[in-house]
Amino acid sequence: MNKFLLILAVLATSVITANDFPPLVLEAEILEIVDDFPLGVNPDTVGMIMKLRLDINKRRFGAKSAQGLTGFYTFEGKKSTLKNLIELEEQLALSNSVVDKKRLASLKELLQSIKEEFIDLIKPFLADARGAKAQMVILITEWAIKAHRQDSHLLNWSHTKEGDESSAVYIKLTTVKTFDQFCADLIYFMETLLRSCPKACAHFKRIMEQKSATSKPASAA
């Protein structure tokens, strides 16, 4: 447990990622207010974002196991990552065989389950952002411009009426590829948000270090 807490603390300040995104920093004036503010980006928000990023990356790239990276999803009896499913989706879409069309239909059914599970995964993030829709739109818009992602589904999603975010995921993200890109953009934005809130990240790190120190067993006299 101590090791996990320290890993989260280090990640919060370094914002290292397997996605290898070019680092960005947001400069919106609203950040001066929300950084380490109880109702803004606070240590709880940082911890939640760090965990969400790890969880999403497990689904995209796989979870570490003794055999290497293992896929999170099961399709046709095989463990698969989102990256694996994208390749399969593209192959099946090019095929005219009846068998492959049935397989593609089955993959579409799996995608619905994937989106349902994803909605449950991000519910805490959405709940934390509730009431701050206008601020999030400002920040996501700046991110999209700086990341050259003005066509991002995340940007469109940010303009969805508050409370309708879940239904928008079902309606707009109709392929594994578009869903994966949405996940990638969400991670990129969250990492950028953390990098743009140094006070909240530093506060989170101090709390994690304190928890780690207090949970260590006392040395023998």
Protein Blocks (a to p, Z undefined) as FASTA:
>chain_A
ZZmmmmmmmmmmnopafklpacdddfbfklmmmnopaklccfklmmmmmmmmmmmmmmmn
opcdfkbpadfbdcehiacdfklmmmmmmmmmmpcbfklmmmmmmmmmmmmmmmmmmmmm
mmmmmmmmgoplmmmmmmmmmmmmmnopakbfklmmmmpcghilmmmmmmmmmcfklmmm
mmmmmmmmmmmmmmmmmmlmmmmmmmmmmmmmmmpccddZZ
